[in-house]
Amino acid sequence: MEATKLSDTNIAMKIYKRRGEILLAACDKELLGKELEEGELHLQISKNFYYEYFVSEETFVHSLKVATIANLTGNKVVNIAINRGFIERDSVIYIAEVPHAQLFVMQ
């Protein structure tokens, strides 16, 4: 996987493999460590969950292709997922004006 711990890209990403599922957690780099709240919605964007590497858009898209579950937060990652056909714009929610989407691949 093309990845780096350096800050030369804007996508933070981590992959989990459990019980045959591949979970991709990704967010825009600048959101790491923030908490979003709006009404009853609360989202903590923890480095522990979202960050293992900073990756390129190409690596992020490749990872989306193999993921069975994805948790995506931020303008950059959500827009890439929409533009590449992984999620529909109508399935995006906004928390404190930040887009958040989840992807589940039924097998």
C-alpha positions in Angstrom: 0.0 0.0 0.0 1.3 3.5 -0.9 1.1 5.3 2.4 3.2 7.6 4.5 3.3 8.9 8.1 4.3 12.3 6.7 1.8 15.0 6.1 2.1 15.2 2.3 -1.5 14.1 1.6 -4.8 15.2 3.0 -6.5 11.9 3.8 -6.1 10.1 7.1 -7.0 6.4 6.8 -7.0 3.2 8.8 -8.1 -0.3 7.7 -9.6 -3.0 10.1 -10.0 -6.6 9.2 -12.5 -8.5 11.3 -14.6 -11.7 10.7 -14.3 -11.5 6.9 -15.1 -7.8 6.8 -12.8 -5.0 5.7 -13.6 -1.7 7.5 -12.1 1.5 6.0 -12.2 4.5 8.3 -11.1 7.7 6.5 -11.3 11.5 7.1 -9.9 14.7 5.9 -6.6 15.2 7.7 -7.6 18.5 9.4 -10.5 16.9 11.1 -8.4 14.4 13.2 -8.9 14.9 16.9 -12.1 17.1 16.5 -15.5 16.5 17.9 -18.6 17.5 15.9 -22.0 18.1 17.5 -25.3 19.1 16.0 -28.6 18.5 17.9 -28.6 14.9 19.0 -25.7 14.0 16.6 -22.2 13.7 18.0 -19.1 12.4 16.2 -15.7 12.1 17.7 -13.0 12.0 15.0 -10.3 10.2 17.0 -6.8 9.5 15.7 -7.1 6.1 17.2 -10.0 5.1 14.9 -9.3 7.1 11.8 -5.6 7.3 11.5 -2.9 4.8 10.7 -1.5 6.6 7.6 -1.9 9.7 5.5 -2.6 8.4 1.9 -3.1 9.7 -1.6 -6.5 9.9 -3.3 -5.4 6.9 -5.5 -4.7 4.7 -2.4 -7.9 5.8 -0.8 -10.0 4.9 -3.9 -8.2 1.5 -4.2 -9.0 0.9 -0.5 -12.7 1.8 -1.1 -12.8 -0.8 -3.8 -11.9 -3.6 -1.4 -13.7 -2.4 1.7 -17.0 -4.0 2.8 -17.7 -1.2 5.3 -16.5 2.4 5.2 -16.9 5.2 7.6 -16.1 8.5 5.8 -15.9 12.0 7.3 -15.0 15.3 5.6 -15.5 17.2 2.4 -12.6 15.6 0.6 -13.2 12.0 1.4 -16.9 12.1 1.0 -16.7 14.0 -2.3 -14.2 11.5 -3.7 -16.5 8.6 -2.7 -19.5 10.4 -4.4 -17.6 11.3 -7.6 -16.2 7.8 -7.9 -19.6 6.2 -7.5 -19.2 4.5 -4.1 -22.0 6.5 -2.4 -25.0 8.6 -3.3 -25.1 12.2 -2.4 -28.5 11.6 -0.8 -27.0 9.2 1.7 -24.7 11.9 3.2 -25.5 13.5 6.5 -24.0 16.7 7.8 -22.9 17.2 11.4 -21.9 20.8 12.1 -21.7 21.3 8.3 -19.2 18.5 7.9 -20.3 15.6 5.6 -20.4 12.1 6.9 -21.3 8.9 5.1 -21.2 5.2 5.7 -20.9 2.4 3.1 -22.0 -1.2 3.5 -21.4 -3.7 0.7 -23.9 -6.6 0.8 -22.5 -9.9 -0.3 
